[in-house]
Amino acid sequence: MPNGKVVFSIQTNGTLFNKKNLEILKKNEVRIGISIDGSKEKHDKYRVYHNGNGSYDDILKGLNLVRNIAPDLLDSTLQVIDPKVSPASVLKNLEVLGIERTDLLFPDLNHDTIKNANIIPGEIGNWLIHVFKIWINQENAVHIRIFLTIINLLLGGKNGTDQLGAESIGTIMIETDGSYQVYDGLKTSFSGAGVTQMNVQDSTIESTDSLPLTKAFRNKATYASAICLNCELFRVCGGGNPIHRYSENKKFDQPSVYCEDLKLIINHIKSYILSVRPNLELVC
């Protein structure tokens, strides 16, 4: 954008951080997000090396190195939701990390893969409600993006994220070979999902704006299912992340596998807002 400021950031588990590469990031003011899934026990259950060892301790080493060398660049953490973990322990672990911002992500599952994940409809939504109830009553609580985004959208905010909102800024990935791809999470749908056949050597990044997949993430109504478009919550939920709508049979033309969960947490936050400020006009 004209006269705009470009902010660079990386999302990483931090296991390869060292003094040399952190000094480079510091010099170029590259902000750092750390992916870490809760406690050591929970994290090491899923985030393992090829030899089977967990990565939690190495992530903490990388995190502490960032704190020592470039603390001002430490931006946020991300963790994937596990509804089997107690909400109180999740918030406690976030406090221990001492990072101001975080987000809780829905697992990257779709209609074909969720059947093997031992997750039932509504389970994550009810879990998020329990987290919210604790979080909203905490002083100086960590900023949890999924909650703040829902609140903002209910109050009339425009831009959401890949998970929420009928509109978002969209996501274009530039791979190491220079090719453009639309949102890396699309790879969980099928082989080749997100491939644009475009490259930085022959196409400007602006030229990717007209691609159907780009539009699907930026303007969710463009390719949302009729069921989603007719739902009163669509302005806030946006049909969820498009990758959670996929199945080999119906492709992306159906609601998210987390439809019930999104309804639960959005309606709960809506009810909370109205209990505090009953005269507010919400968008749904």
Secondary structure, 3 states (H helix, E strand, C coil): CCCCCCCCEEEECCCCCCHHHHHHHHHCCCEEEEECCCCHHHHHHHCECCCCCECHHHHHHHHHHHHHHCHHHEEEEEEECCCCCCHHHHHHHHHHHCCCEEEEECCCCCCCCHHHCCCCCCHHHHHHHHHHHHHCCCCCCCEEHHHHHHHHHHCCCCECCCCCCCECCCCEEECCCCEEEECHHHHHCCCCCCEEEEECCCCCHHHHHHCHHHHHHHEHHHCCCHHHHCCCCHHHHCCCCHHHHCECCCECCCCCCCHHHHHHHHHHHHHHHHHHCCCCCCCC
